[in-house]
Amino acid sequence: MSVEGAYSLWVEIVRPVAKNAFQKLAGDALSRYELITNGGDRHGALEWVFYSQTTADDPMDRLAAIAVIPHPQAGSADFEFWFGGRLGDLYVRRLSSCLSIEHQNMNWGVITDALRDAALQANSMTEQDLITKIPERSLW
């Protein structure tokens, strides 16, 4: 399969399910989130971003996202689940989890659970999380 064909295939597979996952989680972790991207390209990944703006009860903008990185020759893709928050000039985006999935063996329950977990992590962020540095890892 061509690279372009693989990206098109994954958009067609994930787009309706991302909307469905969002609706399933509407009364749950994503209840205040809005789907703001629908499979757009972000550094070579297809990305679906769920975003929650500041409210009177919560001064922080928050996000949960699914990024899909197709592997054309394998017929699979890596799914990355991200969460983040923004308050004024402070911004953090972190990896929540990742999965490798074959398009013929999709388990949408696992994907929905991972998205829910990313949203719960976003919901639990505080201002301190936006200023705390993550320790560097040594590559040696």
JOTATA-V9247 format. One line per field, one symbol per residue. phi: phi as a letter, one per 30 degrees, with the letter a starting at -180 (. if undefined). psi: psi as a letter, one per 40 degrees, with the letter a starting at -180 (. if undefined). burial: I if it has 9 or more other C-alpha atoms within 8 Angstrom, else O. A space follows every 10 residues. Layout:
BEGIN
phi = ???
psi = ???
burial = ???
END
This chain:
BEGIN
phi = .ddedddded ddddeddddd ddddcecbdc eccbdcbbid dbhjcdbccc bbdebddbdc dbbbbccccd ceddibaccc ccbaabbidc bbbbdcabbc bdddbdbddd dddddedddd dddddbeddd cdddddcddc
psi = iidddddddd dddddddddd ddddedebde deihheigfi hhfeihhhhh hhihideheh iiihihhhhi gddefiihhh hiiiihhbeh hhhihdiiih hhdefhgddd dddddddddd dddeiiddde ehihiihhe.
burial = OOOOIIIOOI IOIIIOIIIO IIOOIIOOII OOIOIOIIII OOOOIIIIII IIOIOOOOOI IIIIIIIIII IIOOIIIIII IIIIIIIOOO IIOOIIIIOO IIIOOOOOOO OIOIIIIIII IIOOIOOOOI OOOOOOOOOO
END
